[in-house]
Amino acid sequence: MLIKNTTICDKRGQKRSDVRLEDGRIKKISSMIEPKKNERIIDGEGLFLLPGIIDIGASIGEGVSDIYKALKKVSTDAVKGGATTVLIQPDTPINTEIGLDYFFSKSKELSLCSLSPVASATENNALEKLNNLAIIFKNGAIGAYIRSDANSNILKRSMEYTKMYSKPLFVTCANSHLDKGALIHDGAVSFRLGLGGFSVVSETSEMAKVVDIASFVGSKLLVSGVSSEKAVSNAAVYKKNYPNIFFDVSVHHLCLTDEACVGYNSYAKNYPPLREERDQKALVDAIKNSVIDVISSGHIPVSRLTKDLSFEDAAFGIESLGVMFSILYTRLVQSGEVSMERVSELTSFNPSAILGFENKGLIKEGYDADLFLFDPSKHSEVGEFSPYKNIALTGAVTHTFKAGELIYEL
């Protein structure tokens, strides 16, 4: 397959080139490549060719019974948005040998993006009993997840196991006792709506604890869903003293604020909660200053059945995988705040490096042909019930390639 007249964009910069994909790899990059006989040609004129997104923050939802159907939906959304590798966080834990075998067989059957399960470090996502992480890792889990307010001994042992097996530990920093009854960010909007709020101190106090334990153990820690100005301020200090800690922010927290919840809009109910404009600005600045290492989708599948309820009863979560890059392009690149190269670095190169992937995250000869073409002249549409519905999203993914095969075309 030959992609002609495109503009390559990765963390190293932009370059107009032709690109040949062969045997699952990027075979050749040159200003002019002559087509072979019967070779499929895709015209990339006016399009950007980027490394496939490696999303570390997606979920199939909580309490899912039909795993195959959920994986199919996530995979379909992912390739529409340019994601070629997606880590599935354990909102619905897939922790047994049989469960992992089923997960991988169905993922292979779908033949879309690569799906990798993140195991729950504790049994059934409870916080008191450690899972058999040795068996889980040997059966293919790419890492483990735990809440920061788990039993501290369980937290420490989770870090020890992930270090032993050279796996990352994903941690959400929050204190359920401080957040009891919370529904949205604790601020002016929650006050106006009369809703209980998630406090910033719940995030920052827990973050201090997990960083301290991780620095003692020496494990690789990925703090997921950083959401507040105070948290990123603290993160900048932690990174100076502990090089093996990484911070992730979801696309939602870069592009939305708690004002989206006004009118009791349950489609903007999210966890971690959408916060205030100053927090959003601090997160964008943290991307510029290299405090944030990864941008993830924060994708949680939703439906009218789970969302079209009272705010108190509605489920947490916002979908984004299918339009993730368009949201980032509109909010960060088109506004002039962050370069497209930097966005590619945080959505592809950095996740690849943190996860220990080889030959991913750059457009380079010999690297995996996991790529997508993006057209900045098009527009992306979201559903009627998305909190992004009133944002004009610029740009759309037109083609997604996995191992050199075209798996999505607009």
N, C-alpha and C positions, 0 to 999 in steps of 0.2 A: 504494500500500500504506500502511496506517495502523496504527501501533503505539499501542495505547491503554493508559493507566494504568500506565506504566512509570516506573522511576526512572533518569534519565540520570546517568551517572557518567563523568567524564573528569578531566583534571588540574586543572580549575577548581573541581570540587566535585560535589555531588549535587543533583538537582532532579527533582521528580515532574512528568511532562509527558506529553502525547501528541506523537507524531512522525510526520509524513507523508513518505514516500519517493516521489520522482517523477523520471523521466528521469535516473536514476542518481545523483541528489543528495538531500540532506536539504532538502526543500521548505519545511517549516514545523515550528516547535516552539511549542507553546502548552499551557496548562493544560487546554484543552478544544477539540478539533477535531471538527467534525461530519463523519461519513463521507459520501463521495460515493456516488452510485448505483453499485452493483456493485463498489465498492472492497473489496479484501480487507482484513480486519481481523484483527490478531493481538493477543490480550489479553496485556499485559505486567504484569498484576497480580502483585506479589511478585517480579518479575524486575528485574534491572539491565540497562540498555542501555549498552554500552560501545563505543568506537571499535575497529574491527578490529585485531587484533594484527599488527604488522609485525615479522616474525621475521627476524633477520639471521644466525642461526647454525645453519641446518639443512643436512643433507647427504643425498645419495641413496646414500651408501656409497662404498667404494673399489673400483675395478676393475669397475664395473657395465657389463654388455654390453647389457642391454635397458633403454635409457634411458626409453622410453615407460612401461614397466611401473613403473619406479622413480619417475618423476614422478607417475604416477597414485596410487601408494601414499602419497607425501608429501602430495599435494594432498588426498586423502581424509582423512588424519590431521589435516591443518592445519585444514580447515573444521570438523571435529568439535571442535577445540580453540579455535575463535574466531579463527584466523589468516586474514586476507584477503590478505596480501602476504607471500611467503616468498622470501628470498634463498637460493639454492642455492650452498653453498660447494664449491670444486673438488676434493673428494676424488677424484672422477672428473672430470678436466679436460674442459671443453667449450670449446675455444679456437679452433676453425677457423670460417671463414665458414659452411661447410656445417653444421657442428655447431651453431652458434648459430641458424641458420635452422631446423634440425630442432627444436631446443629450443623456440623460440617458436611454431612451428606446432603442436607437440604440446601445449604449454601452453594455447594458444587452443582446441584441439580438446577438451581436458578440461573447459573452461568452469567451473572451480571458482575457486580463489584465483589471484591473480597470482603468477607465478613469474618470478624474475629471476636470471640467472646471474652469479656472481662469477667472474671469470677468474683462472686461475693466472698470476701475473706471470712465471713461468719455464716453459720448455718441459717438459711432462709432469711438473710439480711437482718436477723436479730443481732444483738450487740454483745452477747455473753459467751458464745461458744465458737471456737475457731473451726473453720472447715479444714478438710484434709488437703491443704494446698499443694503438697508434694504430688499427690495423685492427679489433682486438677491441672497442674502445670504440665505434667507428663502427658496428659491427654489433650493438650493444645491451647489452654487458656493463655492469653497474651499478657495478662497482668491480673491484679486483684484490686478490689474496691472495698473501702470501709468508710463509715462515717466517723468523724473526729471524736464524737462523744461516746464512742464505744468504750467498754471497759479498758482502762489504760494498759493493763497487762496484755489484753488481746491486741490492742493497737501496736504495742511494742513487738509482740511475737509475729504479727502480720508483717511488720517491717523486716524482721529477722529472716522470715521465710522468703520474702520477695528478694531480699539481698542474696540469700543463698542460691536462688535460682535465676539471678540476674534479670528479674522482672520489675517493672514499675508498680508502685502502689498508688492508686488513685484515691484521693481523699476529698470529701466535701466537708468544709469547715462550718459547723453549726452546732449549737447547743439546744437540744430539744426542750430542756427545762426553761431556758430563757425565752424560747420561742413558743411556749405553750399557748395555744389558741390563736396563733398568728396566721394571717391570710395574705397580707401584702407587706411591703416595706413600711417600717415604722417612721412616718413622717407626716407632712402636711396633708397629703392625700388620704392617708389612712385615718387621720383625725377628722377630715371633712366627711368621709364615708362612714365613720363610726366602726371601723374594722380593726381587729387586732393586728399588730405589726411585728415583723421580723426585725430585731434590732441589729445594728451594725456591730455592736460589741459581741454579739453571739458569734459572728464570723471572725472577728479579729482576735478574741481571746482564745478561741479554739485553734486558730492558725498558729499562734505563738506556741501552743502546747505541742502540736504535731511537728512543727519545725524543730523544736528543741529535742523531741524524742528521736526524730529522724537523723538529726546531726549526731546524736549519741550513738545510734545504731550504725549509721553510715549507709543507709538504704537510699535508693532512688525514689523520690517522692514527687508526685504530680498533683498539685493542689488544683482541683477542678472548680470551675464556675466562680472565680473571683468576681466580686460584684460591687465593692464599695471603694470610695476614695481613701479611707483609712487603711483598708486592706492592701491596696497597691502601694501606699506609702510605706507600710511595714514590709511588704514584699521586697522593695528596693534594698532595704537594710539586710534582710535575710539572704538575698542573693550574693551580697558581698562577702558574707561569712560562710556560706554553705553552697558550693558550686553544683551539688547534685540534687538541687530542688528546682522544680519548674512550675510555672504558673499558667493556667489556662483561663481564658475568658470566652463566654459564648457570644455568638453573633447578636443575640437578643439584648445583652447588656451594653453592647456598643451602639445599638440602633434604636432602642426603645427606652422609655422611662416609665415610672409609676403613673404618670399622667394618662397612659393608655388604659388604666383601670377605672378612670372616671366614668361615672354612669353605671358602675358595677359591671363593667365589661369583663365577663368571666373568661373570654378568649385571651385576655392579657394576664390572667392569673398564672404565675410561673414560680418555679423553685429552682435555684435561688431567686428571690423576688426581684422584679425590676425596681431599680432605685431611682434617685433623683438626677437631675441634669448635671449637677456638679460631679456626681459619681461617674456618670457616663463620660464626661469630659476627662476626668482623671484616668479612666481606663484607656481612652484613645491616646492620651499623653504617655501612658505606660507602654503602649505599643511602639510609639516613636522612640522612647528611651530604653527599649529592650528589657523592660521589667517583665512584661508579658511575653511568654515564649510561644504560646499556641492559641489560635482562634479555633473554636469548635462550633458545631451546629447547635448544641443544646436541644437537639430535636427530640420531642416526645410526641408520638402520634395522638391525635385528639379526634373527637367526633362530636356531633350535636348531642348524642346520647350522654356523653360525659361532660359536656361543656354548657349545654343550653339548660342550665339549672340556676338556682340561686347562687350567688357568689360563694357563700359558705359551703355549699354542697358540690360545686363544680370541681372537676379534677384540675390539678396543676399540670402545666405543660403547654408548649407552643411548638408547632411544626415549622421547619425551616430548610430541611435538606434539599428540597427541589429547587429552591431559589437562593441558596446560601451565598453563592458567589455574586449574584446580582445585588443582593442586599449589601454586601461588603463593597462592591464596586460603587454603588450609589452613595453609600454613607461615607466611605473613606477615600476612595480614589477620585471619583468625580468631584467631590468637595475640595480636593487638593490637600487633604490632611495627611494622607498616607499613600505612598506609591504602590502601584500594582505589584512591583517586585517584592516589596515588603509584605504585602498580603499573601503572595505566593509562598514566601519564606515561612510565614506563620501557619499556613494551612497545609503545607506539603513538606518542605525541607526540614523544618524543625521537628514536626511529629515523627518523620522518618528517622531522624537522628536519635531522638529520645527513645524510640521503640527498638532501635538497633537494626532497622531494615537496611539492606544493602541495595544499591542501584535504584533508589527511588528518590523523588524530591527535586530532581534537576532534569533538564532536557539536554542530554549529553550522550554521545555515541557509546553504545554498550549498556546504557541504562534501560530499565524496564520501560516498555512502551505503554505506560499508564498515563494518559494524557486527556486533555479536553480542549476544544476550540470554543472561544467566547467572542460573541459579536456585540460590540458596544453600541451599535446603532439600533438594536432591537430593544424590546421591552418585555419584561416578565410579568406574569399575572399570578395573583394569589387568590385563594378562595374567599368567599364572601365573609366568612367568620374568622379570618385571620386578623391579628392586630396590625399586620402590615398592609391591610387593604387600602388604607388612605395614603400610602406612600407610593409615588410613581417610581417603580423600580426600573432602572436603566440597565440594558444589557441582558443577554440570554446565552446560555450554553447551547451550541448548535450540534456538537458531536462529542461523544465520549468514547475513548478507546481503552480497552483493558487487554494487556499482553498483546498489543498490536491489532486486536480485533475491534471492529466498530460495534459497540454494544448499545449506543443510543444515537439517534439522529432526529433533530427537531423537524 
